[in-house]
Amino acid sequence: MSTQGERAVPVRWRSAMEAALYGPDGFYTRPGGPGPAGHFRTSVHASRLYAGAVARLLLTVDEALGRPRGLDLVDVGAGRGELLVGVLAALPARTAARVRPYAVERAARPEELDPRIHWVPVPPERTTGLLFANEWLDNVPLEIAEDGHYVTVAPDGTESPGGPLEEADRAWLERWWPTPGRAEIGRSRDEAWAQATATLERGLAVAVDYAHTREARPPFGTLTGFRAGREVPPVPDGGCDVTAHVALDSCAGPGATLLTQRRALALLGVSAGRPSLTLASTDPVAYVRALSAAGEAAELTARGGLGDFGWLVQPVGIAPWPAGHETAGHGEGAGHGGAAGHGEGAGHGEGVGHGGAAGHDEGVGTP
């Protein structure tokens, strides 16, 4: 943002985040960097059960689409492609042979990545299948506001008051974050999600992230940084991740559903239930494996942790998933106080039917 020796001029947070995360020496685009896994632990890195669950969801979408000749799997914010690799490994071979996997990522393609995976900077157009964005929207740069003005920031993280809000951002706050004080303007995330889902001709779009809804916005915001597995101040100098939770209810398009990761993974067959002790005596190796999987499932579904993440599930030209779940209506928030990431998900509790699990006749391999 300035050359060495010059006084850094503060800029609005959206510009600062863009440069810090995606500039020539940005946190995500710096050549030779370790990728997200080197700095923080996502569901993708926590357990292969997560990729298995996404594979089951893809099978459900495949069935809803009538098993097309080509089945697109688009991973937005793909990191180093770990989720796509895991999903392809978990799918039945005959389904995997029809899948066209796309990793949407602004960083360079990793060496020795599965050659089946297409590495692209933006989602491909006119896809049919599943578009999945795990912890992408929280890194879409956004503006920070306080008392009707933008907040500006210097490269060392020092903040200062900026100019008055533009009308579009003021209108967004009035609708989606009406409480006074500091706020994170999610309009850029709304636009990014709308652009991504517009590339999907038929199928399902899913965004998974730290989330909150209109009824439970954090009073001081959520902007923070991460480096080497630790939370640090959000300094936009390229040396750390800069992230803020997502107003998923404002992103939601027509027919979209909001629910917690805990609920979504339960519907997709991820269970933290301990295996029967009988198995320990009849097949000790299988018991140990099942016990390990239960521990991993517990991390993915934990209250106060990954299980509280929000899942925004938006159908395009197919029936909603999960069937029977209340949709997230624009202007109404996501349910009655059950904010994604703050309780039991959107809609009325977690009373979603137990149908809708994927793989009715093919099944997903245990990774």
N, C-alpha and C positions, 0 to 999 in steps of 0.2 A: 504493500500500500504506500510505501515511501522508500526512497533509496537510503543507504546507510549514511548517517550524518545529518539527514534532513529531519525536521520535526514531523512526526507522524500526524496526519490530519484525521481526526475521528470520522468514521463513516457509519451509516446505518447498519444494523446488525445483519440484515439480509445480504448486503454486499460483502460484509466482513466474513460471514460464514461461507459464502460462495468461494472466495479467494482462499480461505483457510483450509477448506475441505477438498476443493476441486481445482484449485489453481495449479500452475506449473510445478510447485513444490508443496502441493496440498497434502493433507493427512491421508486421503484415500488414493491420490494419484501419484504420489512420490514413487519414482522407480525403485524397485528393490525392497519396498516396505513389506512388513509381515502380513498386511491385510487385517481385517477386523478381528480375526481370531487371536492375533498377537496382543490385543488390547482389552477385549472384553468378551464375555461368554454369552452367546445367544442360544436359543433353543436348538438351532442347527448344530452347534458345537457341543451342546450338552449331552445329546443322545441320538443314536441312529433311529430310535423310535419315532423321532419327529419326521424324518424323511419317510419312514414307513407310513405314517399317518397321512402325509401329503400324497403319497402314492395311492392310498386308499381313496382319498378325495378325488384324485385324477381318474381313478376307475369309475367312480360314481358319475363324474362329468362325462366320461367316455360313453357310459351306458345311456345317459340322458341325451347325448348327441347321436345315438344310433351307431356307435362305433365307426367313425369315419375312417377313410383310408389313411389320412394324415391327422395326427392328434398333437396339437401344439402345447408345449409346456414352457411358459415364459416366466423366468425368475428375475424380477426387477430388484436391483440392488444386490447382485449375486455374489458380491465379495470375491472369493476365489473359486466359486463354482461348486462348493461343497454340497449344497442342497441338491442340485441337479444330479451330481454323481450318486448321492445316496438314493434318490428317487429312482433313477434308472436301475440301480442294483436291486431295489426292492420290488420292482414291477415284474409280473410274469413275462417271460421272454417274448411271447407273441404280441403282447401289448407294447413292450419296450421297442420292438422292431417298427412299430407305427408312429412312435413319438418323435416329434421334431423339437428338441430342447434348445432354448435360447437363454443365454446369460446376458442380461442387460446391465452393463457396468461401464463406468467411465475410466476405470483403471485399465492397465494393459492386461492382455490375456496371459494367464499363468502358463509357464512351460509345462509340457507333458500332461495338459488337461485332456480328458477324454475327447478324441477327435469328432465324436458325434455332436458335441455341444457347439452351437453357433455363438460366437462372442460379438455382441453388438452394442453400440452406444445408446440406442433408443429402442423401445419396443417395436417389433415388426408390425406392419399393417395387416389387417384382415386375417387375424388368426382365429382358430377354432380350437377351444380346449380350455386350459386353466392358466390364468395369469396370477402369479403368487408373488407378493411383496413382503418379505419378512424383514422388519426393522429397516425399512427404506424411508418411509415418510418422516420419521423423526430426524433424518439428516437432510431433508429438503430445507434449504435456507428460508428463514422467515424474519419478519420485522418484530421488534419488541417495542411496546408502547407504554407510556406512563403518563397519566393525567392529561390525555389529549395530545401528547407530543411523541414523536419517535425518540427512541434511545439510541445514541450513537456510541461507538466504541473505538478505542485505539488498539493497535496491535498488541499492546501489553495487557489488554483487558480492562483498562480504565474507561468507565462509562461517563457520558455527559448528556445533558438534554439536547435534543435536536429540534427540528422544525415541527409545525403543527401537522396533524394527520391529514393525508389525502382523503377525499370523500369516500372512495371505495373501501379503504381500510377502516375508516370511521363507521361506515355502514356495517361492515363485517363484525366489528366489535359490538355494535348495538344489538345485532341479532344473536351472536353466538357467545360473546363474553361481555355481558352488560355490567358486571361489577366494576367499581372504580379501582384505581391503583394500577399496578403493573400487570401487563397482559401480553400474551404471545399471539400475534395475528396469523391465523392459520389459512388465510386466503391463498397463499402460494401453494400450500399442501392440497387444498381443494382443487386448484387448477391442475396441479401435477397429477393427482389421482384421476381427474376427469380426462386428461389427455391420455393417460395410460389405458384406462378402460375403453376409451373410444377406439383403440386399435383392435379390440376384441369383437369379432363379428358374431360369434355365438360361443357361449360357455360360461365360466364362472371366474370372477375376479375377487381376490382375497388380499386384504392388507392386514398384517399382524404387527402390533406395536404397543409400546407404552401409550396409554390412552386416558382420556377423561371426557366427560360430556358436560353439557351446559349446566346441569343441576349441581355439578361438583367441580367447577374449575378451581385449580389451586390458587390461593389468594396472592401468592408471591411469584407465580410462574414456576417453571421447571428447568429452565436453561442451565446446562451443566456441561462438564467435560469429562473425558475418560482417557487415561493413558496407562498402559502396562497393567491393566486389571484394576486400577484404582480410580475412584472419582476425584477429579481435580477441578480447579476453577476454569470456567470456559474462556480461555485466552485464545483469540483467533489469530494465532501466529503460525498455524500449520503443524504445531507440535503435539496436538491432542485432538481427539474427537470432540466436536461441539454438537450437542443434541438437545432437543426439547420434546416433551411428550406431545402427542397428537390429538387434536380435537376430531376424533373419528366421526362423531355425529355430523359435523359440518361437511365432511368429505362425502358422506353417504349419498349415493345416487338412487335412481328409481328401483324399488324392490329390495333395497339392501337391508341386511340384518346385522345387528351388533350382538355379540356374545363374548364370553370370556374364553381364553384358551383352555381353561379347565373343562368347560362344557364342550367346546369343539373337539378336543382330543378324546374325551369320553365317548362322544358319538362316533369317533373314528377308531375306536377299539383300544385306546391307550389306557391301561388300568394300573393303578398303584397297589392293587390288592396283593397280599402276600400269597405265595403258592402253598398248597396243602402240605402239611407235614408228612402225609402219606407218601408223597412224591419223593421226599428225602430218603425214605427207606427203600423205595422201589427203583428209583433212578436218581442217585445223588448228584450226578453231573447236570442232569436236566433241572434239578431243584436249585442248584447254585446259579445256573443261568437265569432261571425264572426269578430268583430272588434279586439278582443284579438288575434285571429288567424292571422289576417293581421299584427298585430304588431310583432308577433313571426316570421312570414315569412319575414318581413322587416329585422329583425336581421340576419336571416339565409342567406339573399341574399344581404346584405349591401355592397356597394362599400367602399373600404378601410377597410373592416372587413371580416366576414366569407364568404361573397359572392365572394370575390376575391380568395378564396382557389382554388387550382387546383384539377381537377378530371382526373385521368388517367384510362381510360376504355379500357380493353383489352379482346377481344373475344377469346374463345378457342373452335373451332369446331362449332360455330354458327355465324350468321350474326352479323356485328358490331352494336353497339348501341352508340349514336343515328344514325339511318340510314341516309346516305348521307353526314355525316360529314367527313371532310378530316382527314386522319390518320396522326399520328406523325411519320414521317420517321426518322430512325436513321441517324445521321450525318447532318440532315437538321434543327434540332431544332423543335420547335412547332409553326409553322406558321411564319408570317412575323412581328415580334416585339410584337405580342400579347401574352406575356408570361403569363402562368398560375399564377395568383396572381398579375398580373400587367396589367390589362386592360380587354379585352373581350375574352380571352381564345385563344386556339390554332386554327390553320386553318385560314380561311379568314373571320374574324368577327364572329358574332353569328348567321349567317344565316343557322341554322339547322332547318330542317322541323319540323312541329308540330305533326307528327305521333309519333309512338314509345312510347306513354304513356302506362303505364301498366294497367292491369285489364280490358280487353276488355269485359269480360262477368261475372266477379265475383265481381270486385270492392274491394276497401280497406276501411275498417271502419275508421271513423274519431276518432283519439285517444282522 
